[in-house]
Amino acid sequence: MPERRLPGKPVGIVIRGVHYIPLDEVAALVNRSRQTLWRWRKAGSIPPGHRDRKGRVLFTPDEVDAIRAYELQVEPIGVGRDQQLRLFNGDVPEIQSGGNQ
């Protein structure tokens, strides 16, 4: 009997006991296009995933969590390249509030 697809629950496939989620399904989960995920993979911003013998790109649930974390990142406008690298490495400076911005 085929697995039923539940809202918000990826079905994926199991290969040798490891659960994988296809790229199309990951794109739907993070509300991004396949092309965007391809660019992020190429840039090294998200895990590269795995490819099965049929050529499908697959991700483990932990890799999907990393993709979700990347997709939710925000950065201040106007920061320099060095500051951006610090932000993406988790070194987030305190934001000082004051007046209207």
DRENZA-666448 format. One record per atom (N, C-alpha, C): x, y negated, z; residue number from 1. Coordinates in steps of 0.2 Angstrom, whole numbers, plus 5000, padded with zeros to 4 digits. Each point is the difference from the previous one (the first is absolute). Layout:
+------+------+------+------+
!    u !    v !    w ! resi !
+------+------+------+------+
!    X !    Y !    Z !  NUM !
...
+------+------+------+------+
// end
This chain:
+------+------+------+------+
!    u !    v !    w ! resi !
+------+------+------+------+
! 5004 ! 5006 ! 5000 !    1 !
! 4996 ! 4994 ! 5000 !    1 !
! 5004 ! 4994 ! 5000 !    1 !
! 4999 ! 4995 ! 4995 !    2 !
! 5005 ! 4994 ! 5000 !    2 !
! 4998 ! 4996 ! 5006 !    2 !
! 5006 ! 4996 ! 5002 !    3 !
! 4999 ! 4995 ! 5006 !    3 !
! 4996 ! 4994 ! 4998 !    3 !
! 4996 ! 4998 ! 5005 !    4 !
! 4996 ! 4994 ! 4999 !    4 !
! 5004 ! 4994 ! 5001 !    4 !
! 4999 ! 4995 ! 4997 !    5 !
! 5003 ! 4993 ! 5001 !    5 !
! 4996 ! 4996 ! 5005 !    5 !
! 5003 ! 4999 ! 5005 !    6 !
! 4996 ! 4996 ! 5005 !    6 !
! 5003 ! 4993 ! 5000 !    6 !
! 4995 ! 4995 ! 5001 !    7 !
! 5002 ! 4993 ! 5000 !    7 !
! 5006 ! 4998 ! 5005 !    7 !
! 5005 ! 4997 ! 4997 !    8 !
! 5006 ! 4998 ! 5004 !    8 !
! 5005 ! 5006 ! 5002 !    8 !
! 4998 ! 5006 ! 4998 !    9 !
! 5004 ! 5006 ! 5002 !    9 !
! 5003 ! 5003 ! 4993 !    9 !
! 5007 ! 4999 ! 4999 !   10 !
! 5003 ! 5003 ! 4994 !   10 !
! 4999 ! 5007 ! 5000 !   10 !
! 4999 ! 5003 ! 4995 !   11 !
! 5000 ! 5007 ! 4999 !   11 !
! 5007 ! 5003 ! 4999 !   11 !
! 5003 ! 4998 ! 4994 !   12 !
! 5007 ! 5002 ! 4999 !   12 !
! 5000 ! 5007 ! 4998 !   12 !
! 5006 ! 5002 ! 5000 !   13 !
! 5002 ! 5007 ! 4999 !   13 !
! 5005 ! 5003 ! 5005 !   13 !
! 5000 ! 5006 ! 5000 !   14 !
! 5005 ! 5004 ! 5005 !   14 !
! 5004 ! 5004 ! 4996 !   14 !
! 5007 ! 4999 ! 5000 !   15 !
! 5005 ! 5004 ! 4997 !   15 !
! 5005 ! 5002 ! 5005 !   15 !
! 5000 ! 5007 ! 5000 !   16 !
! 5005 ! 5003 ! 5005 !   16 !
! 4999 ! 4998 ! 5007 !   16 !
! 4993 ! 4998 ! 5002 !   17 !
! 4999 ! 4998 ! 5007 !   17 !
! 5001 ! 4993 ! 5001 !   17 !
! 5002 ! 4996 ! 4995 !   18 !
! 5000 ! 4993 ! 5001 !   18 !
! 4995 ! 4996 ! 4996 !   18 !
! 4996 ! 4996 ! 5004 !   19 !
! 4995 ! 4996 ! 4997 !   19 !
! 5002 ! 4994 ! 4996 !   19 !
! 4998 ! 4999 ! 4994 !   20 !
! 5002 ! 4995 ! 4996 !   20 !
! 4994 ! 4996 ! 4997 !   20 !
! 5000 ! 4994 ! 4999 !   21 !
! 4995 ! 4995 ! 4998 !   21 !
! 5002 ! 4998 ! 4993 !   21 !
! 4996 ! 5001 ! 4994 !   22 !
! 5002 ! 4997 ! 4994 !   22 !
! 5000 ! 4992 ! 5000 !   22 !
! 5004 ! 4998 ! 4995 !   23 !
! 5001 ! 4993 ! 4999 !   23 !
! 4993 ! 4996 ! 4999 !   23 !
! 4996 ! 5003 ! 4996 !   24 !
! 4994 ! 4997 ! 4999 !   24 !
! 4996 ! 4999 ! 5006 !   24 !
! 5000 ! 5005 ! 5004 !   25 !
! 4996 ! 4999 ! 5007 !   25 !
! 5003 ! 4995 ! 5004 !   25 !
! 5007 ! 5000 ! 5000 !   26 !
! 5004 ! 4995 ! 5005 !   26 !
! 4998 ! 4993 ! 4997 !   26 !
! 5000 ! 4999 ! 4994 !   27 !
! 4998 ! 4993 ! 4997 !   27 !
! 4993 ! 4998 ! 5002 !   27 !
! 4996 ! 5005 ! 5000 !   28 !
! 4993 ! 4998 ! 5003 !   28 !
! 5000 ! 4999 ! 5007 !   28 !
! 5004 ! 5003 ! 5004 !   29 !
! 5000 ! 4999 ! 5007 !   29 !
! 5002 ! 4994 ! 5002 !   29 !
! 5005 ! 4997 ! 4996 !   30 !
! 5003 ! 4994 ! 5002 !   30 !
! 4998 ! 4994 ! 4996 !   30 !
! 4995 ! 5002 ! 4995 !   31 !
! 4997 ! 4995 ! 4996 !   31 !
! 5005 ! 4996 ! 4996 !   31 !
! 5004 ! 5004 ! 4997 !   32 !
! 5005 ! 4997 ! 4995 !   32 !
! 5000 ! 5005 ! 4994 !   32 !
! 5002 ! 4997 ! 4994 !   33 !
! 5000 ! 5004 ! 4994 !   33 !
! 5006 ! 5005 ! 5000 !   33 !
! 5000 ! 5004 ! 4995 !   34 !
! 5005 ! 5005 ! 4999 !   34 !
! 5007 ! 4996 ! 4998 !   34 !
! 4999 ! 4995 ! 4996 !   35 !
! 5005 ! 4996 ! 4998 !   35 !
! 5004 ! 4997 ! 5006 !   35 !
! 4996 ! 4997 ! 5004 !   36 !
! 5003 ! 4997 ! 5006 !   36 !
! 5004 ! 5005 ! 5004 !   36 !
! 4997 ! 5006 ! 5001 !   37 !
! 5004 ! 5005 ! 5004 !   37 !
! 5006 ! 5002 ! 4996 !   37 !
! 5000 ! 5000 ! 4994 !   38 !
! 5006 ! 5002 ! 4996 !   38 !
! 5005 ! 4995 ! 5000 !   38 !
! 4998 ! 4993 ! 5000 !   39 !
! 5005 ! 4995 ! 5001 !   39 !
! 5003 ! 5000 ! 5007 !   39 !
! 4996 ! 5001 ! 5005 !   40 !
! 5003 ! 5001 ! 5007 !   40 !
! 5004 ! 5005 ! 5001 !   40 !
! 4999 ! 5006 ! 4996 !   41 !
! 5004 ! 5006 ! 5001 !   41 !
! 5007 ! 4998 ! 4996 !   41 !
! 4999 ! 4997 ! 4994 !   42 !
! 5006 ! 4998 ! 4997 !   42 !
! 5005 ! 4996 ! 5003 !   42 !
! 4997 ! 4995 ! 5004 !   43 !
! 5004 ! 4995 ! 5004 !   43 !
! 5002 ! 5003 ! 5006 !   43 !
! 4998 ! 5006 ! 5002 !   44 !
! 5003 ! 5003 ! 5006 !   44 !
! 4996 ! 4997 ! 5006 !   44 !
! 4994 ! 4997 ! 4999 !   45 !
! 4996 ! 4997 ! 5006 !   45 !
! 4996 ! 5005 ! 5004 !   45 !
! 4998 ! 5006 ! 4996 !   46 !
! 4997 ! 5005 ! 5003 !   46 !
! 5003 ! 5007 ! 4999 !   46 !
! 4998 ! 5005 ! 5003 !   47 !
! 5004 ! 5006 ! 4999 !   47 !
! 4998 ! 5002 ! 4992 !   47 !
! 5005 ! 5004 ! 4997 !   48 !
! 4999 ! 5002 ! 4993 !   48 !
! 4995 ! 5005 ! 4999 !   48 !
! 4999 ! 5004 ! 5006 !   49 !
! 4995 ! 5006 ! 4999 !   49 !
! 5003 ! 5006 ! 4997 !   49 !
! 4996 ! 5004 ! 4998 !   50 !
! 5003 ! 5007 ! 4997 !   50 !
! 4996 ! 5001 ! 4993 !   50 !
! 5003 ! 5004 ! 4996 !   51 !
! 4997 ! 5002 ! 4994 !   51 !
! 4999 ! 5007 ! 5000 !   51 !
! 4994 ! 5003 ! 4998 !   52 !
! 4999 ! 5007 ! 4999 !   52 !
! 5001 ! 5002 ! 4993 !   52 !
! 5000 ! 5006 ! 4999 !   53 !
! 5001 ! 5003 ! 4993 !   53 !
! 4995 ! 4998 ! 4995 !   53 !
! 4995 ! 4997 ! 5002 !   54 !
! 4995 ! 4997 ! 4995 !   54 !
! 5002 ! 4993 ! 4999 !   54 !
! 5005 ! 4997 ! 5003 !   55 !
! 5001 ! 4993 ! 4999 !   55 !
! 4997 ! 4995 ! 5004 !   55 !
! 4995 ! 5003 ! 5005 !   56 !
! 4997 ! 4995 ! 5004 !   56 !
! 5004 ! 4997 ! 5005 !   56 !
! 4999 ! 4994 ! 5002 !   57 !
! 5004 ! 4997 ! 5005 !   57 !
! 4996 ! 5001 ! 5007 !   57 !
! 5003 ! 5002 ! 5005 !   58 !
! 4997 ! 5002 ! 5006 !   58 !
! 5003 ! 4997 ! 5006 !   58 !
! 4996 ! 4998 ! 5005 !   59 !
! 5003 ! 4998 ! 5006 !   59 !
! 4998 ! 5004 ! 5006 !   59 !
! 5004 ! 5000 ! 5005 !   60 !
! 4998 ! 5003 ! 5007 !   60 !
! 4996 ! 4995 ! 5004 !   60 !
! 4996 ! 5002 ! 5005 !   61 !
! 4996 ! 4996 ! 5004 !   61 !
! 5005 ! 4994 ! 5003 !   61 !
! 5006 ! 5002 ! 5002 !   62 !
! 5005 ! 4995 ! 5003 !   62 !
! 5002 ! 4995 ! 4995 !   62 !
! 5001 ! 5002 ! 4994 !   63 !
! 5002 ! 4996 ! 4995 !   63 !
! 4994 ! 4995 ! 4998 !   63 !
! 4994 ! 5002 ! 5000 !   64 !
! 4994 ! 4996 ! 4999 !   64 !
! 4999 ! 4995 ! 5006 !   64 !
! 5002 ! 5002 ! 5006 !   65 !
! 5000 ! 4995 ! 5006 !   65 !
! 5005 ! 4995 ! 4998 !   65 !
! 5006 ! 5001 ! 4998 !   66 !
! 5005 ! 4995 ! 4998 !   66 !
! 4998 ! 4996 ! 4994 !   66 !
! 4996 ! 5002 ! 4996 !   67 !
! 4997 ! 4996 ! 4994 !   67 !
! 4995 ! 4996 ! 5003 !   67 !
! 4996 ! 5002 ! 5004 !   68 !
! 4995 ! 4996 ! 5004 !   68 !
! 5003 ! 4994 ! 5003 !   68 !
! 5006 ! 5002 ! 5004 !   69 !
! 5003 ! 4995 ! 5004 !   69 !
! 5003 ! 4994 ! 4995 !   69 !
! 5003 ! 5002 ! 4995 !   70 !
! 5003 ! 4996 ! 4995 !   70 !
! 4995 ! 4995 ! 4997 !   70 !
! 4994 ! 5003 ! 4998 !   71 !
! 4994 ! 4997 ! 4997 !   71 !
! 4998 ! 4994 ! 5005 !   71 !
! 5000 ! 5001 ! 5006 !   72 !
! 4997 ! 4996 ! 5005 !   72 !
! 5005 ! 4994 ! 5002 !   72 !
! 5007 ! 5001 ! 4998 !   73 !
! 5005 ! 4995 ! 5002 !   73 !
! 4998 ! 4993 ! 4997 !   73 !
! 5001 ! 4995 ! 5004 !   74 !
! 5000 ! 4993 ! 4998 !   74 !
! 5006 ! 4996 ! 5002 !   74 !
! 5002 ! 4995 ! 4996 !   75 !
! 5006 ! 4996 ! 5001 !   75 !
! 4998 ! 4993 ! 4999 !   75 !
! 5004 ! 4996 ! 5004 !   76 !
! 4999 ! 4993 ! 4999 !   76 !
! 5002 ! 4997 ! 4994 !   76 !
! 4997 ! 4995 ! 4997 !   77 !
! 5001 ! 4997 ! 4994 !   77 !
! 5007 ! 4996 ! 5001 !   77 !
! 5004 ! 5000 ! 4995 !   78 !
! 5006 ! 4995 ! 5000 !   78 !
! 5006 ! 5003 ! 5004 !   78 !
! 5000 ! 5006 ! 5002 !   79 !
! 5006 ! 5003 ! 5004 !   79 !
! 5005 ! 5002 ! 4995 !   79 !
! 5006 ! 4999 ! 5002 !   80 !
! 5006 ! 5002 ! 4995 !   80 !
! 5001 ! 5007 ! 5000 !   80 !
! 5004 ! 5002 ! 4995 !   81 !
! 5001 ! 5008 ! 4999 !   81 !
! 5002 ! 5003 ! 5006 !   81 !
! 5005 ! 4997 ! 5004 !   82 !
! 5003 ! 5003 ! 5006 !   82 !
! 4994 ! 5001 ! 5005 !   82 !
! 4996 ! 4995 ! 5001 !   83 !
! 4995 ! 5001 ! 5004 !   83 !
! 4994 ! 5005 ! 4998 !   83 !
! 4999 ! 5000 ! 4994 !   84 !
! 4996 ! 5006 ! 4997 !   84 !
! 5002 ! 5007 ! 5002 !   84 !
! 5007 ! 5001 ! 4999 !   85 !
! 5002 ! 5006 ! 5002 !   85 !
! 5000 ! 5002 ! 5007 !   85 !
! 5001 ! 4995 ! 5004 !   86 !
! 4999 ! 5001 ! 5008 !   86 !
! 4993 ! 5001 ! 5001 !   86 !
! 4995 ! 4997 ! 4997 !   87 !
! 4993 ! 5001 ! 5001 !   87 !
! 4998 ! 5008 ! 4998 !   87 !
! 5002 ! 5002 ! 4994 !   88 !
! 4999 ! 5007 ! 4998 !   88 !
! 5003 ! 5005 ! 5004 !   88 !
! 5006 ! 4998 ! 5004 !   89 !
! 5003 ! 5005 ! 5004 !   89 !
! 4997 ! 5000 ! 5007 !   89 !
! 4995 ! 4996 ! 5001 !   90 !
! 4996 ! 5000 ! 5007 !   90 !
! 5003 ! 4994 ! 5004 !   90 !
! 5004 ! 4996 ! 4998 !   91 !
! 5003 ! 4995 ! 5005 !   91 !
! 4995 ! 4994 ! 4998 !   91 !
! 4994 ! 4999 ! 5004 !   92 !
! 4995 ! 4995 ! 4999 !   92 !
! 5002 ! 4995 ! 5005 !   92 !
! 5001 ! 4994 ! 4997 !   93 !
! 5001 ! 4994 ! 5005 !   93 !
! 4993 ! 4998 ! 5003 !   93 !
! 5001 ! 4996 ! 5006 !   94 !
! 4994 ! 4998 ! 5003 !   94 !
! 4997 ! 4994 ! 4995 !   94 !
! 4994 ! 4999 ! 4999 !   95 !
! 4997 ! 4995 ! 4997 !   95 !
! 4998 ! 4994 ! 5005 !   95 !
! 5003 ! 4994 ! 4999 !   96 !
! 4998 ! 4995 ! 5004 !   96 !
! 4994 ! 4996 ! 4997 !   96 !
! 4995 ! 4999 ! 5004 !   97 !
! 4994 ! 4997 ! 4998 !   97 !
! 5001 ! 4993 ! 5002 !   97 !
! 4997 ! 4995 ! 4996 !   98 !
! 5000 ! 4993 ! 5002 !   98 !
! 4996 ! 4996 ! 4995 !   98 !
! 4996 ! 4996 ! 5001 !   99 !
! 4997 ! 4996 ! 4995 !   99 !
! 4996 ! 5004 ! 4995 !   99 !
! 4998 ! 4996 ! 4995 !  100 !
! 4997 ! 5003 ! 4994 !  100 !
! 5005 ! 5002 ! 4995 !  100 !
! 4999 ! 5006 ! 4997 !  101 !
! 5004 ! 5002 ! 4995 !  101 !
! 4997 ! 5001 ! 4994 !  101 !
+------+------+------+------+
// end
